[in-house]
């Protein structure tokens, strides 16, 4: 888990509304990983398997929350904290803040695809995690990039 902590943290963070929600998502993800560990068949890399469980946990949690609340958004302070921790360079921090805000506006599956792409996962690895075909991943990622570009111009 220590090797994959950063991935779990980043994915949970991108789906969390606030710090308490992040803690709940993170804990739920760790529980799901722990419970599923005996079923790990080593057909994929452990990191890919953990990524998949994390994404599925966050998307499932997001869908449950969406049914109960129509207003789910990340706190601006939390986004600023993430960007500021990532770098001391204020201009770079501002770009990171904007990027994460834009990514957060994407639908859940598209957000997951973009996050994995940013983590330099291959299209094949993203396909394995999401259950989509490699071609579908490429097409969705291309559309996400275009959508993010349009959103940044708004």
C-alpha positions in Angstrom: 0.0 0.0 0.0 2.8 2.4 0.8 4.0 2.2 -2.9 0.5 3.1 -4.1 -0.5 5.6 -1.4 0.0 8.6 -3.6 -2.3 7.3 -6.3 -5.0 6.4 -3.8 -4.7 9.8 -2.2 -4.9 11.7 -5.5 -7.9 9.8 -6.8 -9.8 10.1 -3.5 -9.0 13.7 -3.3 -10.4 14.5 -6.8 -13.7 12.9 -5.9 -13.9 14.4 -2.4 -16.1 17.5 -1.5 -14.0 18.4 1.5 -11.4 17.0 3.9 -13.9 14.9 5.9 -15.3 13.4 2.7 -11.7 12.7 1.5 -11.0 10.8 4.8 -14.2 8.7 4.3 -13.3 7.9 0.7 -9.8 7.0 1.5 -10.8 4.7 4.4 -13.5 3.1 2.3 -11.0 2.5 -0.5 -8.5 0.9 1.9 -11.2 -1.4 3.3 -12.2 -2.4 -0.2 -8.6 -3.1 -1.2 -8.1 -5.1 2.0 -11.2 -7.1 1.5 -10.4 -7.8 -2.2 -6.8 -8.7 -1.6 -7.4 -12.5 -1.4 -9.1 -12.4 -4.8 -6.1 -10.6 -6.5 -5.1 -13.0 -9.3 -1.9 -11.2 -10.4 -3.3 -11.0 -13.9 -2.5 -7.3 -13.9 0.1 -5.2 -12.0 -0.8 -4.7 -8.3 -0.7 -0.9 -9.0 -3.3 -1.2 -11.8 -5.5 -3.4 -9.6 -5.3 -0.9 -6.7 -6.1 1.9 -9.1 -9.1 0.1 -10.4 -10.5 -0.5 -6.9 -9.8 3.1 -5.9 -11.6 4.5 -9.0 -14.5 2.1 -8.6 -14.9 3.0 -4.9 -14.8 6.7 -5.6 -17.2 6.5 -8.5 -19.6 4.3 -6.6 -19.4 6.7 -3.6 -19.9 9.6 -5.9 -23.0 8.1 -7.4 -24.5 7.3 -4.0 -23.8 10.9 -2.9 -25.2 12.4 -6.1 -28.6 10.7 -5.3 -28.7 12.4 -2.0 -27.3 15.8 -2.9 -27.5 17.8 -6.1 -24.5 20.1 -5.2 -21.2 18.3 -4.9 -18.1 20.4 -5.3 -14.6 20.6 -3.9 -13.8 23.3 -1.4 -11.7 26.0 -3.1 -9.3 26.0 0.0 -8.6 22.3 -0.4 -7.7 22.8 -4.1 -5.4 25.6 -3.2 -3.7 23.5 -0.5 -3.0 20.7 -3.0 -1.5 23.0 -5.6 0.5 24.9 -3.0 1.9 21.7 -1.5 2.9 20.6 -5.0 5.1 23.6 -5.6 6.3 26.8 -4.2 6.2 28.5 -7.6 3.1 30.6 -7.5 2.5 30.7 -11.2 2.8 27.0 -11.5 0.5 26.6 -8.4 -2.1 28.7 -10.1 -2.0 26.6 -13.2 -2.3 23.4 -11.1 -5.2 24.8 -9.2 -7.0 25.7 -12.5 -6.2 22.3 -14.0 -7.6 20.4 -11.0 -10.7 22.6 -10.9 -11.4 21.9 -14.6 -10.8 18.2 -14.2 -13.2 18.2 -11.3 -15.9 19.5 -13.6 -15.7 16.4 -15.9 -18.0 13.4 -15.5 -16.7 10.8 -13.1 -15.4 8.3 -15.7 -13.7 11.0 -17.7 -12.1 12.4 -14.6 -10.7 9.0 -13.8 -9.3 8.6 -17.3 -7.6 12.0 -17.2 -6.1 11.3 -13.8 -4.7 8.0 -15.0 -3.3 9.7 -18.1 -1.7 12.4 -15.9 -0.2 9.5 -13.9 1.4 8.3 -17.2 -0.7 5.1 -17.3 -0.7 3.6 -20.8 -4.0 3.4 -22.8 -4.0 -0.3 -22.1 -3.6 0.1 -18.4 -6.4 2.7 -18.4 -8.6 0.3 -20.4 -7.9 -2.5 -17.8 -8.9 -0.2 -14.9 -12.0 1.3 -16.5 -13.2 -1.8 -18.5 -13.3 0.2 -21.7 -11.5 -0.8 -24.9 -8.1 0.8 -25.7 -9.7 2.6 -28.6 -12.5 3.9 -26.5 -10.0 5.2 -23.9 -8.1 7.0 -26.7 -11.3 8.6 -28.0 -12.6 9.6 -24.6 -9.2 11.1 -23.7 -9.1 13.1 -26.9 -12.6 14.4 -26.2 -11.6 15.2 -22.6 -8.6 17.2 -23.7 -10.8 19.2 -26.1 -13.4 19.8 -23.4 -10.8 20.9 -20.9 -9.3 23.2 -23.5 -12.7 24.8 -24.2 -13.5 25.1 -20.4 -10.1 26.8 -19.8 -11.0 29.4 -22.5 -14.3 30.3 -20.9 
